[in-house]
Amino acid sequence: MYWLVDGAYCIFNRHSIWNSTKEAMEVHKELDGIHDRGRNLPAVQATLHGEFATSWFNQLWQLLYRSSRAHWRSPTYLMAKLILNIFAGLFIGVRVLHLFVV
């Protein structure tokens, strides 16, 4: 099929061209069959459980341990975080003690 493009706009309506093809009709038939089979199935029963595989404290501990190991292995991140915390602490301390007008 010949496609003529005028600048950034195509002069053909691709949606209507796709809908008129045999392949599109087969796809629509297959989708309708999937929908029909799904409608014939019983509704899914949702059950809520309040139990987890492990406690909340253990999940928190594992998360903190994993993230601290990841940060410890990145010296650039570690030094940037250290410098940021030092400057933030100094800035907050100066503001609270009113040593300088910032």
C-alpha positions as CSV (number, residue, x, y, z in Angstrom):
1,M,0.0,0.0,0.0
2,Y,1.3,3.5,-0.9
3,W,1.5,6.0,2.0
4,L,1.7,9.6,1.1
5,V,2.9,11.8,3.9
6,D,2.4,15.6,3.7
7,G,4.9,17.1,6.2
8,A,4.1,15.7,9.6
9,Y,0.6,14.7,8.7
10,C,-0.6,11.5,6.9
11,I,-3.4,12.0,4.5
12,F,-4.8,8.5,5.2
13,N,-6.9,7.4,8.1
14,R,-4.9,4.4,9.4
15,H,-7.7,3.4,11.8
16,S,-10.3,3.0,9.1
17,I,-7.8,1.2,6.9
18,W,-6.9,-1.2,9.7
19,N,-10.6,-1.9,10.5
20,S,-11.3,-2.8,6.9
21,T,-8.6,-5.5,6.7
22,K,-9.2,-9.2,7.1
23,E,-6.7,-9.5,9.9
24,A,-8.5,-6.9,12.0
25,M,-11.8,-8.8,11.6
26,E,-10.0,-12.0,12.8
27,V,-8.5,-10.2,15.8
28,H,-12.0,-8.8,16.7
29,K,-13.5,-12.3,16.5
30,E,-10.8,-13.7,18.7
31,L,-11.3,-10.9,21.3
32,D,-15.0,-11.5,21.3
33,G,-14.4,-15.2,21.9
34,I,-12.1,-14.4,24.9
35,H,-14.7,-12.0,26.3
36,D,-17.5,-14.6,25.9
37,R,-15.4,-17.3,27.7
38,G,-14.6,-14.8,30.5
39,R,-18.3,-13.9,31.0
40,N,-19.2,-17.6,31.4
41,L,-16.7,-18.1,34.2
42,P,-17.9,-17.6,37.8
43,A,-16.9,-14.4,39.7
44,V,-13.6,-14.4,41.4
45,Q,-13.9,-14.5,45.2
46,A,-11.5,-12.1,46.9
47,T,-10.2,-13.0,50.3
48,L,-8.3,-10.7,52.6
49,H,-5.8,-12.0,55.0
50,G,-4.3,-10.0,57.8
51,E,-1.3,-12.2,58.1
52,F,2.1,-11.7,56.4
53,A,5.0,-14.0,55.9
54,T,7.0,-12.1,58.5
55,S,6.5,-9.4,61.1
56,W,6.5,-5.7,60.3
57,F,9.6,-5.2,62.4
58,N,11.5,-7.8,60.5
59,Q,10.5,-6.3,57.2
60,L,11.7,-2.9,58.4
61,W,15.0,-4.4,59.6
62,Q,15.6,-6.2,56.3
63,L,14.8,-3.0,54.3
64,L,17.1,-0.8,56.4
65,Y,19.9,-3.4,56.3
66,R,19.7,-3.8,52.5
67,S,19.6,-0.1,51.8
68,S,22.4,0.7,54.2
69,R,24.6,-1.9,52.5
70,A,23.8,-0.4,49.1
71,H,24.7,3.1,50.3
72,W,27.9,1.9,52.1
73,R,29.1,0.4,48.8
74,S,28.8,3.8,47.1
75,P,31.5,6.1,48.5
76,T,30.4,9.0,46.4
77,Y,26.9,8.8,47.8
78,L,28.1,8.3,51.3
79,M,30.4,11.4,51.2
80,A,27.8,13.6,49.6
81,K,25.2,12.5,52.2
82,L,27.7,13.2,55.0
83,I,28.6,16.7,53.7
84,L,24.9,17.5,53.2
85,N,24.0,16.5,56.7
86,I,26.9,18.5,58.2
87,F,25.9,21.6,56.3
88,A,22.2,21.1,57.1
89,G,23.1,20.6,60.8
90,L,25.2,23.8,60.9
91,F,22.6,25.8,59.1
92,I,19.8,24.7,61.4
93,G,22.0,25.2,64.5
94,V,22.9,28.7,63.4
95,R,19.3,29.6,62.8
96,V,18.1,28.2,66.1
97,L,20.9,29.8,68.2
98,H,20.5,33.1,66.3
99,L,24.3,33.5,65.9
100,F,24.1,35.0,62.5
101,V,21.4,36.6,60.4
102,V,21.0,34.4,57.4
